[in-house]
């Protein structure tokens, strides 16, 4: 098994664990079932999370976040790619009520007032 295949397998394992947690949470809030119509949204969530993790790991493996570009030192383009992946991931999580604020708006969780 090549190093690249090992990386992909590790990412897939992390994504699978995340999705199991998400699906368990959604089942607990929906009477123990996941409606079929959520399939595409869950597939998109999986894809966005996988992209975010893969890009983050690639950034972590870099020696420096700056490279010598055409006009001098520039930040790696992977930072922008990770930011876009994070925005897509956050948007999908909000849609499914997986963030605290979105869940409180969708009446998935009760806000605790002190």
Secondary structure, 3 states (H helix, E strand, C coil): CCHHHHHHHHHHHHHHHHHHHHHHHHHHHCCCCCCHHHHHHHHHHHHHHHHHHHHHHHHHHCCCCEEEECCEEEECHHHHHHHHHHHHHHHHHHHCCCCHHHHHHCCCCCCCCC
